[in-house]
Amino acid sequence: MSTAVSTPQDLTALYTDAAYEPSLDEWNWLVHKAGAAYKSELSARTVFESELFGMNTYILMSMMEDYLRVPERLRTIRAHATPAELVRRALPIGNKRSFINLAAMPLHYLTGRELFVDLGENSLEQGLDDQLEVLRFWREATIAMRTDGVLFNMDAEPSNSSHVVGDWLMAEILDDLVPAEDETKTAIRKFGARLTAYAFLENCDARTAVCDTGPYELTDGTFLALRETCADGDGDFPWLDGIRETLPYQHFVIAHRLPAHVKMDNNVWGTAWFTPSDYQSDIISTRVFCTDGDVLRPLGLPEIDEATTAIRKAHRALYQRLAETDPEERNLYATQMYAWKTKAWARLAGCYDEIDWSVTPRIAESYEKFQDPNLALQLIGGVFVPQDRDGCFRPLGAQR
């Protein structure tokens, strides 16, 4: 069964005017559009598998935790600065306020709403003020962050793309690219693979620290693809204590300039697929940038080699630590990881210490219940790939 939702008359205001307050019908149109894209991607491409983490369990726990905690955290952040002010304070790439985490903010929160309803603990009518608080923050920050005048990748031009880099930053990136000679491509490919694997492990086998934006089409017919990959340089994850300090750099952007015959598709939350999949052989020019200290700094091959070696050692140390950690504690790490997406925003707003970052006791204590694979799969399936509607989320407000 599909949900009939009328397209708003003024999409320009909805997509680009942060001062415009959408009606409930317009919010529900956005919710339906996001939920339909989310369901499509989860049905087609995502497989929840991990050697170390019970992913279905921590997804349930963390998204329910989001539903309980995120509205108040965002209210605290907004009391210090608007979303647009925060976006303007820092680079739009190479940090954990990345597009992937911003896009995940409403998706995970609304998933938590669905879970509480499906478990019979809430009704669909409850929590509208909190729900709109989250949606407003996401919408205002997205309007400030994006440079292409839309809220969703599927509506961008070209379709399935995201653009957050403005002209001056684009010029800086392009000026620092180097020809993709064999030695350079090999070093950057090895570095990128090591860094991506390590970032996934830091984030409990989730993709939240790896974000793609682009394609940024250039005047000569080529395009730029950017991959941001951020390690925990701020001390957010206690399971990295003593390991994060061994890395010479923490925040990175890898830039590739590619020819037009390569196709880049960027999904609703900011993960790209390329056709052909072995696009690395087509790279024209490239560069690794470090963004530590909110400054875009190009790295040379000796620095890339140093980082690759350090990341390999850190990966080995972290894997050993996690493998020796009790499964329930590992699951708590993963729940915290997903539920702490607003930490980077709070740090930038200067209110990090005003927020209680502990996991709600009832959520922390639900591990035993949700580690039941049958229950976990039933709940995950009911929300992510519901059979009775074409999107993940039911409308907000007084709906029965």
C-alpha positions as CSV (number, residue, x, y, z in Angstrom):
1,M,0.0,0.0,0.0
2,S,1.5,3.4,-1.0
3,T,0.8,6.5,1.0
4,A,-0.7,9.4,-1.0
5,V,1.1,12.6,-0.2
6,S,0.6,15.7,-2.4
7,T,3.7,17.4,-3.7
8,P,4.1,20.9,-2.1
9,Q,3.4,23.9,-4.3
10,D,6.5,25.8,-3.4
11,L,9.4,23.4,-3.5
12,T,11.9,26.3,-3.8
13,A,10.9,27.7,-0.4
14,L,10.8,24.2,1.1
15,Y,14.2,23.3,-0.2
16,T,16.1,26.6,0.1
17,D,14.5,29.1,2.5
18,A,15.5,28.3,6.1
19,A,13.1,30.9,7.4
20,Y,10.1,29.3,5.8
21,E,8.1,27.1,8.2
22,P,6.7,24.1,6.5
23,S,3.1,23.0,7.2
24,L,2.5,19.5,8.7
25,D,1.5,18.3,5.2
26,E,4.9,19.6,3.8
27,W,6.8,18.0,6.6
28,N,5.0,14.7,5.9
29,W,5.9,15.0,2.3
30,L,9.5,15.3,3.2
31,V,9.2,12.4,5.7
32,H,7.6,10.2,3.0
33,K,10.2,11.1,0.4
34,A,13.1,10.4,2.7
35,G,11.4,7.1,3.9
36,A,10.8,5.9,0.4
37,A,14.4,6.5,-0.6
38,Y,15.7,4.9,2.6
39,K,13.6,1.8,2.0
40,S,14.8,1.5,-1.5
41,E,18.5,1.7,-0.6
42,L,18.2,-0.6,2.3
43,S,16.3,-3.1,0.2
44,A,18.8,-3.0,-2.6
45,R,22.2,-2.6,-1.1
46,T,22.6,-2.9,2.6
47,V,23.5,-6.1,4.4
48,F,23.9,-6.0,8.1
49,E,26.9,-8.3,8.8
50,S,29.8,-8.0,11.3
51,E,32.2,-10.4,12.8
52,L,32.5,-8.5,16.1
53,F,29.1,-6.7,16.5
54,G,25.5,-7.8,16.6
55,M,24.5,-5.1,14.1
56,N,20.7,-5.7,14.2
57,T,20.8,-5.5,18.0
58,Y,22.7,-2.2,18.2
59,I,20.8,-0.7,15.4
60,L,17.6,-1.2,17.3
61,M,19.1,0.1,20.6
62,S,20.8,3.1,19.1
63,M,17.9,4.3,17.0
64,M,15.5,4.0,20.0
65,E,18.1,5.9,22.0
66,D,18.1,8.6,19.3
67,Y,14.4,9.0,19.6
68,L,14.7,9.5,23.4
69,R,17.7,11.8,23.4
70,V,18.2,13.7,20.1
71,P,15.5,16.4,20.4
72,E,16.7,17.7,23.8
73,R,20.4,17.6,22.6
74,L,19.5,19.6,19.5
75,R,17.6,22.1,21.7
76,T,20.7,22.6,23.8
77,I,22.8,23.1,20.6
78,R,20.4,25.5,19.1
79,A,20.4,27.6,22.3
80,H,24.0,28.4,21.4
81,A,23.9,28.7,17.7
82,T,21.6,28.1,14.7
83,P,22.3,25.2,12.4
84,A,23.3,27.7,9.6
85,E,25.7,29.5,11.9
86,L,27.4,26.2,12.8
87,V,27.7,25.2,9.2
88,R,29.4,28.5,8.4
89,R,31.9,28.2,11.2
90,A,33.9,25.3,9.7
91,L,34.9,23.5,6.6
92,P,32.0,21.7,4.9
93,I,34.1,18.6,4.4
94,G,36.6,16.5,6.4
95,N,34.8,16.4,9.8
96,K,32.1,14.4,11.6
97,R,29.4,16.9,10.8
98,S,29.6,15.4,7.4
99,F,26.7,15.0,5.0
100,I,26.3,11.3,5.9
101,N,25.8,12.1,9.6
102,L,23.5,15.0,8.8
103,A,21.4,12.9,6.5
104,A,21.3,10.1,9.1
105,M,20.0,12.4,11.8
106,P,16.3,12.3,10.8
107,L,16.5,8.8,9.2
108,H,17.7,7.2,12.5
109,Y,15.5,9.3,14.7
110,L,12.4,8.5,12.7
111,T,13.4,4.8,12.7
112,G,13.4,5.0,16.5
113,R,9.9,6.4,16.4
114,E,8.7,3.5,14.2
115,L,10.3,1.0,16.6
116,F,8.6,2.5,19.7
117,V,5.3,2.4,17.9
118,D,5.8,-1.2,16.6
119,L,6.7,-2.3,20.2
120,G,3.4,-0.8,21.4
121,E,5.1,1.7,23.7
122,N,4.1,4.9,21.7
123,S,1.3,5.9,19.4
124,L,1.7,7.6,16.1
125,E,0.1,10.8,17.5
126,Q,2.8,11.2,20.2
127,G,5.9,13.4,20.1
128,L,5.1,15.8,17.3
129,D,7.0,18.8,18.9
130,D,10.1,16.7,19.3
131,Q,9.9,15.2,15.8
132,L,9.6,18.7,14.3
133,E,12.6,19.9,16.4
134,V,14.8,17.2,14.8
135,L,13.4,17.9,11.3
136,R,13.9,21.6,11.6
137,F,17.5,21.2,12.6
138,W,18.2,18.8,9.8
139,R,16.5,21.0,7.2
140,E,18.1,24.2,8.2
141,A,21.6,22.6,8.4
142,T,21.1,20.9,5.1
143,I,20.0,24.2,3.4
144,A,23.1,25.8,4.8
145,M,25.5,22.9,3.9
146,R,24.3,22.1,0.3
147,T,25.3,24.2,-2.7
148,D,22.8,22.7,-5.1
149,G,19.4,23.9,-3.8
150,V,17.9,20.6,-2.8
151,L,17.5,18.6,0.4
152,F,17.9,15.1,-1.1
153,N,20.5,13.6,-3.4
154,M,17.9,12.1,-5.7
155,D,16.6,15.6,-6.5
156,A,20.0,17.1,-7.3
157,E,21.4,17.7,-10.8
158,P,22.8,15.3,-11.8
159,S,20.4,13.0,-10.0
160,N,21.8,11.0,-7.1
161,S,24.5,13.5,-6.3
162,S,25.4,15.8,-3.4
163,H,27.3,19.1,-3.4
164,V,28.6,20.9,-0.3
165,V,31.7,22.5,-1.7
166,G,31.5,26.1,-2.8
167,D,33.6,27.9,-5.5
168,W,36.5,29.1,-3.4
169,L,37.0,25.7,-1.8
170,M,36.7,23.9,-5.1
171,A,39.3,26.1,-6.6
172,E,41.7,25.3,-3.7
173,I,41.1,21.6,-4.1
174,L,41.7,21.7,-7.9
175,D,44.8,23.8,-7.6
176,D,46.4,21.1,-5.3
177,L,45.6,18.0,-7.4
178,V,48.5,16.1,-8.9
179,P,48.6,13.8,-12.0
180,A,47.5,10.3,-11.2
181,E,50.8,8.6,-12.0
182,D,51.2,5.0,-11.1
183,E,53.2,5.6,-7.9
184,T,50.7,8.2,-6.7
185,K,47.6,6.1,-7.5
186,T,49.1,3.0,-5.8
187,A,50.0,4.9,-2.6
188,I,46.6,6.6,-2.4
189,R,44.7,3.4,-3.2
190,K,46.5,1.6,-0.4
191,F,46.0,4.5,2.0
192,G,42.3,4.8,1.2
193,A,41.7,1.0,1.7
194,R,43.5,1.0,5.0
195,L,41.8,4.1,6.2
196,T,38.3,3.0,5.2
197,A,38.7,-0.4,6.9
198,Y,40.0,1.3,10.1
199,A,37.2,3.9,10.1
200,F,34.6,1.1,9.8
201,L,36.2,-0.7,12.8
202,E,36.4,2.5,14.9
203,N,32.7,2.9,14.1
204,C,31.7,-0.6,15.0
205,D,31.5,-1.7,11.4
206,A,29.1,1.2,10.5
207,R,29.8,3.6,7.6
208,T,29.2,6.8,9.6
209,A,32.8,8.0,9.3
210,V,33.0,7.6,5.5
211,C,31.1,10.2,3.4
212,D,31.1,10.7,-0.3
213,T,30.0,14.0,-2.1
214,G,29.9,14.6,-5.8
215,P,30.0,14.3,-8.7
216,Y,31.1,17.9,-9.0
217,E,31.0,18.5,-12.7
218,L,33.8,20.6,-14.1
219,T,33.9,22.8,-17.2
220,D,36.2,20.4,-19.2
221,G,33.7,17.5,-19.0
222,T,35.4,15.7,-16.1
223,F,34.1,15.6,-12.5
224,L,35.5,15.6,-9.0
225,A,34.6,12.9,-6.4
226,L,35.3,13.6,-2.8
227,R,35.6,11.0,0.0
228,E,35.8,12.2,3.6
229,T,37.0,9.7,6.1
230,C,37.4,10.8,9.8
231,A,39.0,9.0,12.7
232,D,38.1,9.9,16.2
233,G,40.4,12.8,16.9
234,D,38.3,14.4,19.6
235,G,38.2,11.6,22.1
236,D,34.5,10.8,21.6
237,F,34.9,7.0,21.6
238,P,36.5,5.6,24.8
239,W,37.3,2.3,23.1
240,L,40.0,4.2,21.2
241,D,41.9,5.5,24.2
242,G,45.6,4.9,23.8
243,I,45.1,4.0,20.1
244,R,43.9,7.3,18.5
245,E,47.0,9.0,19.8
246,T,49.2,6.8,17.5
247,L,47.8,8.3,14.3
248,P,49.7,11.3,12.9
249,Y,46.5,12.7,11.3
250,Q,42.8,12.1,12.0
251,H,40.6,13.8,9.3
252,F,41.0,13.3,5.6
253,V,39.5,14.1,2.2
254,I,40.5,12.1,-0.8
255,A,39.9,13.9,-4.1
256,H,39.8,12.2,-7.5
257,R,39.2,13.9,-10.9
258,L,37.5,11.4,-13.2
259,P,36.4,11.3,-16.9
260,A,32.8,11.7,-17.9
261,H,32.4,8.0,-18.9
262,V,32.7,7.0,-15.3
263,K,29.4,7.3,-13.5
264,M,29.0,8.2,-9.8
265,D,25.7,7.6,-8.0
266,N,25.4,8.9,-4.4
267,N,22.6,7.5,-2.3
268,V,20.2,9.2,0.1
269,W,22.7,9.2,3.0
270,G,26.0,9.8,1.1
271,T,27.6,6.6,0.0
272,A,28.7,6.5,-3.6
273,W,28.9,3.7,-6.2
274,F,30.9,4.0,-9.4
275,T,30.4,2.4,-12.8
276,P,32.7,0.8,-13.8
277,S,33.5,-0.4,-10.2
278,D,37.2,-0.3,-11.0
279,Y,37.1,3.4,-11.5
280,Q,40.6,3.8,-10.0
281,S,42.3,3.0,-13.3
282,D,40.5,6.0,-14.8
283,I,41.6,8.6,-12.3
284,I,43.1,11.6,-14.1
285,S,44.4,13.6,-11.1
286,T,44.1,13.1,-7.3
287,R,45.2,14.2,-3.9
288,V,44.9,13.3,-0.2
289,F,44.1,16.3,2.1
290,C,44.3,16.5,5.9
291,T,41.6,18.6,7.5
292,D,42.9,18.5,11.1
293,G,42.4,21.9,12.7
294,D,39.7,22.8,10.2
295,V,42.4,23.6,7.6
296,L,42.6,21.9,4.2
297,R,46.2,20.7,3.8
298,P,47.5,18.6,0.9
299,L,49.7,15.7,1.9
300,G,52.7,14.4,0.0
301,L,53.6,10.8,-0.6
302,P,55.9,10.5,2.4
303,E,53.1,11.8,4.7
304,I,50.6,9.4,3.1
305,D,53.0,6.4,3.6
306,E,53.5,7.5,7.3
307,A,49.8,7.6,7.8
308,T,49.2,4.3,6.1
309,T,51.7,2.5,8.3
310,A,50.2,4.1,11.5
311,I,46.7,3.2,10.5
312,R,47.7,-0.4,9.8
313,K,49.2,-0.7,13.3
314,A,46.2,1.0,14.9
315,H,43.8,-1.3,13.1
316,R,45.6,-4.3,14.4
317,A,45.6,-3.0,18.0
318,L,41.9,-2.0,17.9
319,Y,40.8,-5.3,16.4
320,Q,42.6,-7.1,19.2
321,R,41.1,-4.9,21.8
322,L,37.6,-5.3,20.5
323,A,38.0,-9.1,20.0
324,E,38.9,-9.4,23.7
325,T,36.0,-7.2,24.9
326,D,32.8,-8.7,26.3
327,P,30.1,-8.9,23.6
328,E,27.6,-6.9,25.7
329,E,30.2,-4.1,26.2
330,R,31.0,-4.2,22.5
331,N,27.3,-3.7,21.8
332,L,27.2,-0.7,24.2
333,Y,30.1,0.8,22.2
334,A,28.2,0.4,19.0
335,T,25.0,1.8,20.5
336,Q,26.9,4.9,21.7
337,M,28.6,5.3,18.4
338,Y,25.4,5.6,16.5
339,A,23.7,7.6,19.2
340,W,26.5,10.2,19.4
341,K,26.1,11.7,15.9
342,T,25.4,15.1,17.5
343,K,28.6,15.2,19.5
344,A,30.5,17.0,16.7
345,W,27.7,19.6,16.5
346,A,27.8,20.2,20.2
347,R,31.5,20.6,20.3
348,L,31.3,23.3,17.5
349,A,28.5,25.0,19.4
350,G,30.5,25.1,22.6
351,C,28.0,23.2,24.7
352,Y,29.4,19.7,24.7
353,D,29.7,19.6,28.5
354,E,26.1,20.7,29.0
355,I,24.8,17.5,27.5
356,D,24.3,14.1,29.1
357,W,25.9,11.7,26.7
358,S,25.2,8.5,28.7
359,V,22.9,5.9,27.2
360,T,19.4,5.9,28.7
361,P,19.4,3.0,31.3
362,R,16.3,1.3,29.8
363,I,18.1,1.2,26.4
364,A,21.4,0.0,27.8
365,E,19.4,-2.8,29.7
366,S,17.6,-3.9,26.5
367,Y,20.6,-5.8,25.1
368,E,19.3,-9.2,26.4
369,K,15.9,-8.6,24.7
370,F,17.2,-7.4,21.4
371,Q,20.0,-9.9,21.0
372,D,17.3,-12.4,20.2
373,P,17.9,-12.7,16.4
374,N,14.3,-13.6,15.6
375,L,12.9,-10.5,17.4
376,A,15.7,-8.3,16.0
377,L,15.1,-9.3,12.4
378,Q,11.3,-9.0,12.8
379,L,11.6,-5.5,14.1
380,I,14.3,-4.4,11.5
381,G,12.3,-5.9,8.7
382,G,9.1,-4.2,9.8
383,V,10.7,-0.8,9.8
384,F,13.3,-0.9,7.0
385,V,11.4,-2.9,4.4
386,P,7.7,-2.7,5.5
387,Q,5.4,-4.7,3.3
388,D,2.3,-2.4,3.7
389,R,3.8,0.9,2.6
390,D,6.4,2.2,0.1
391,G,8.5,4.1,2.7
392,C,10.0,3.4,6.1
393,F,8.1,6.1,7.9
394,R,4.4,6.7,8.7
395,P,3.1,10.3,8.7
396,L,3.7,12.6,11.7
397,G,0.8,14.0,13.7
398,A,-2.6,12.7,14.6
399,Q,-2.6,9.7,12.4
400,R,-4.5,6.5,13.2
